[in-house]
């Protein structure tokens, strides 16, 4: 680069980058590019920088164009890589190397650039190879026949843009944009999740504070519940910190872009930012948090051997632990410490799904010799109390209590427990427990207690009837020793024994059966006659399979009836008219669409057939703007 405009020939004015001099406050502007010729030596592509007092040669640019630059204590040598001849020298003067132009060889061009047309010609010949690779081929002599010049890309190639354009990369921010909590909240929603959670939830709303990375999770039955739950959460956390929310960021889903959310933001002075369409990277904090929660939840479920219906409990627990264990890469603190301004205590943590015992602390009436505690499964931590959440195996109720004793080695489960947990995971079903309240009963459709006989009967294999069980001599203490020659006494003693058995046997109804004695699937509960009759009725008159083609539908009488009902609707409503086809006019065909309609519980209640027009057969400029119903 040079600061003298008169030294340049073939000058072309152009705006370039600014150059900072020794005085940082002073900068020079690149005004154009030209060629410099001294002593029959030509240097091309010289930048004219206004205000520059010295002429400078870039050693990196010389190296890129096939020259080696060697510096010693007193001299600098510039050699051609191909023939190792010295083409230019420089003498050291103080801390600078001054070029000796008298040593320049005749006809040498240090920095040569190709004609624009020649550059693009070779770009096309090499199947639109990028210019960086073309210059490497030329400079290092990797191919024969390629001109030894500097190929320069002076404009965009339309074909390359259409054939090679990729998404813009998203680089991580080097400087944190948030300086306090609640300056920015990241929002996202994931779901629907199958199967539903214990309380019937299918969606999870995830809210992340940008400054601390503290996370909240809210479980929803429907997506539109967001418009109610999100403002409630924002009011709650603003109250907690005595700070106002400045901005929220989400995608363009209707659960976030709706009248209620927009009105709430306007009333409270909150700026709502949204990511561009089909660009989830712009909401990357919430998206990555979703992935972290789901991966951890999936892992703890697999480790505990619990069914998938416990996914909400797993997500809730992992969110609780990660808020107290993840490390913010900038502040080197946990999200809990940044949000609460104190270090978290993790001494009360336990393994999710581990075996424990919960004290029956006056919840049920206990007889003198009934056990004082029940076996349970650890499901996490209470959000409202200083307590653990435990699934009581006897009552099948999720309870919150501090009177819990955990097994010291929760991973060392017995073989029988491992097999039963695997069978539960395979079926994908679990007792329907509600995690919101302190103590909630399970739906009768999932689990119902069955009567059983205590003690002796509980150890019998499945299929034995209690009425056929012979009396156990160890259980009956009033057996007299009968002489064989006394018939009358034998009859009287038999009656006495029978009376004693009836009086001393302790028969009562149990709340829980041993799994090996229950016939059928223990997760289905009691099936009443009316429920079975309803299911049988639907099975008789409704097809369970959706046909993909009309040929498949015509093989099923249920779908034939549904198609006939659709045709009857056309005739009943008089929505069609039979006309002759106009000459040279395109005819829009029709097709059948088959769908099974379900109720709120997912039971198929109706086979629906629709006759629709093939709108994709319309032609632009002829009948493209016409619409048809069905």
Residue, then its C-alpha position, 0 to 999 in steps of 0.5 A: x500500500x502507498x500514500x502517494x496517488x501519483x505513483x500508481x498507474x491503471x488506477x481505479x477508485x474504490x472504497x476499501x477498509x480503514x487502516x489504523x496508524x501508530x496513533x490509534x485515534x488516526x485512521x487512513x481510508x483506502x481510496x483505490x487500487x493501481x499498479x506500481x512500476x519502479x526500475x522495470x519492476x511492476x507490482x500490481x494490486x497496490x492499495x492507495x491509502x490516504x494519509x499513509x507516509x510510507x510505502x509498504x509491501x505485504x510479506x503475506x501477499x508475496x508468500x501467497x503468490x509464490x515467493x519466499x521471504x527470508x529475514x536476517x539481522x541485516x538483510x531481507x531476501x525475496x526469492x522465487x519458489x520455482x527457481x530459488x532466484x533472488x528477485x528483490x532485497x531489503x536492508x535493515x535500517x533501525x527497526x525497518x527493512x528498506x527495499x533496494x529497488x536497484x536489485x530488482x530483476x527486469x520484467x518481474x511482477x511480484x503480485x500478478x492478478x489475472x484478467x477478470x474474464x480469464x479468472x471466470x473462464x477458468x472458474x467455469x472450466x473447473x466446474x465452478x471450483x472456488x477461487x481459493x483452490x484455483x490459486x493453490x493449484x496455480x501457485x504450488x504447480x499441482x497441475x499443468x496448463x493452468x496460468x501462473x497468475x492470481x485469480x480474483x473473484x470480483x463479483x458473485x457467481x449466480x450459478x454458484x449461489x443457486x447450487x451451493x448456498x448454505x445456511x448462515x452459521x450461528x456463532x456463539x456470543x463472545x460478550x454476555x448481553x444480559x447483566x441482571x436476572x429477568x433482562x431476557x427470558x427464553x421460551x419454548x414448548x415441546x410435545x405432544x408426548x406419548x404416552x401422557x403423564x400420570x396427570x394427563x399432561x402432554x406438553x412442557x413449557x420451558x422458561x430459561x433466564x438468560x443471565x442465570x440460566x435458571x429454568x422453570x418447567x410447566x406441564x400442560x394438557x393443551x398448548x393453548x394453556x400457555x396463554x394462562x400459565x405463562x403470565x402467571x409464571x412471569x408475575x411470580x418470578x417478578x415478585x420474587x426478584x422485585x425486578x421487571x422483565x425487559x424482553x422475552x424471546x420465543x418462536x412464532x408458534x401460536x401458543x406465544x403469538x396470540x392476543x392474550x400474550x401480546x396484550x400482557x406484554x404491551x401492558x407491562x412494557x415487555x418487548x417480545x422477540x421472535x425467531x425467524x421462520x424455520x430458524x430455531x437457532x435464533x432461539x437456541x438457548x431454549x432449544x438446547x435446554x429442551x434437549x438437555x432436559x429430555x436427554x436427562x429425563x430419558x436417561x433416569x427413566x431407563x436407569x430406574x426401569x420405570x414406564x414412560x408415563x413417568x416422563x413428567x416426574x423425570x423432567x421435573x426432577x432433572x430440572x430441579x437437579x440441573x438448576x443446582x449442578x450445571x455451571x455457567x461458563x461465564x460466571x463459573x457458578x450454578x444457575x441456583x447461585x446466580x438466581x438465589x444469590x447463595x450456594x445450593x445444598x445437594x446433600x438431600x439428593x437421591x437417585x430417581x426411582x430408587x426404593x424407599x420406605x414411607x412412614x404411615x404417619x396417621x394417614x390410615x387406621x392401623x391395627x396393632x400388628x400392621x406394618x408402620x411403613x409402606x414401600x415406595x418409589x422416589x419420584x423427586x422433590x416437592x415444589x411447595x414443601x420441604x419434602x420428597x415425592x414418593x409413589x406409595x406402592x400399597x396405595x398407589x398414591x403420590x405422597x409428599x413426606x419427609x418421613x422417608x428412609x432410602x435404601x443405601x444401595x438403590x442400584x442393587x435391585x433384586x432379580x425379581x424387581x428388575x424383571x417386574x420393572x422391565x415388564x412395566x417398561x415394555x407395557x408402557x403403562x403405569x398407575x394413573x397418579x396425579x403429581x400436582x397435589x399432596x395426595x391423589x387417588x388413582x383412576x379406577x380404570x387403571x388399578x382397582x383392589x381385588x378381594x383376597x385371603x390373607x396369610x396362607x392364600x397369599x403364597x399360593x400360585x395363580x389359579x388355585x381357589x381359596x375354597x380348595x385350600x387344605x387346612x395347614x396344620x401349622x396354622x391350626x392349633x386346636x387339632x385333637x389326637x383322634x383314636x381310630x376306633x371311636x366313630x362317634x367321637x370322630x364325628x363330634x370331634x370333626x364338627x368341633x374342628x370345623x367350628x374351631x377353624x371357622x372361629x379362628x381363621x382370619x379372613x379379610x380383604x386385602x388392598x394389594x395382591x401378590x403379582x404372581x396370583x393375579x390373572x391377566x394384565x395387572x395394569x388394566x384394573x377392573x373391567x366392568x361388564x358395561x365397559x366391556x359391552x361398550x368396547x365390544x359394540x365399537x369393535x363390532x360396528x367400527x373399523x380400527x384401520x384407516x385405508x390408504x386406498x379406495x380398494x382397501x376400503x371396499x373390502x371393509x363393510x364399515x368403510x363402505x357404509x361411511x362412503x355411502x353416508x358421505x354420498x347421501x350427504x351430497x344428495x341430501x344437501x343438493x350441492x352438485x349439479x350434473x352438466x356436460x363437460x365443456x369443450x377443451x376444458x380441464x376436469x378436476x378429479x376426486x379422491x376418497x380420504x378416510x379417517x378414524x374419529x376418536x373421543x377424548x380418551x382416544x377410543x375410535x367412535x366413528x369411521x369418516x369418509x370424505x370425497x374431496x377434489x384434487x386441487x393439485x390437478x389445477x393449472x395456473x392461468x386456467x382454473x388455478x384460482x377456483x376453489x372446491x368443497x368438499 
